[in-house]
């Protein structure tokens, strides 16, 4: 990598290698698989979009029915517990390329073993972080103001959904790497729709607790959907407590 020292920048040797190759090898014809790129990228974009909307839909729906002070309490509780999601995100970001390489190598047993390991890396730290945040929930919420401790019980409801999602680890990343990005997009879209419907039903009755229940149910639906996709299309039984995973003879 380029390094800076004494005011001088050392040029990466790879840049020089590319320059030498350009002098010896003439440019060849170029082809672009635009249709294939779009068919691959659009479902991933849709899945990420639905996930982002799912992360904010409860707050947006709550403010349509409840006063601002209740929305503020709910928002503080949600974002405090959302720190657990960073574990899921970091594991997914660091394992996605490995899923792709194992799938390309045609080794379903190694892929299943690595997935099981990734699930453990996701679930147990998430469980520990959730327990710590719940144990310290009231002091953390009190930092926003004494009235914010009224949202402490909401953290327990939301924790159910977050732990359920972490129980299958970075499943959506693996499915995307194996070419099942459309199924992931459908799962995220279904979870988002479930969240909206339950918010409309429960928020007028239960207030912020209804929004928390809607979010937890949406994450449960997403978890079950991804689990079923992995079992049907790839042949993996993917939960943190499963003793064995049954990979299909070859990844699809």
Secondary structure, 3 states (H helix, E strand, C coil): CCEEECCEEECCHHHHHHHHHHHHCCCCCCCCCHHHHHHHHHHHHHHHHHHHHHHHHHHHHHHHHCCHHHHHHHHHHHHHHHHHHHHHHHHHHHHHHHHHHHHHHCCHHHHHHHHHHHHHHHHHHHHHHHHHHHHCHHHHHHCCCHHHHHHHHHHHHHHHHHHHHHCCCCHHHHHHHCCCHHHHHHHHHHHHHHHHHHHHHHHHHHCHHHHHHHHHHHHHHHHHHHHHHHHHHHCCCCCCCCCCCCCCCCCC
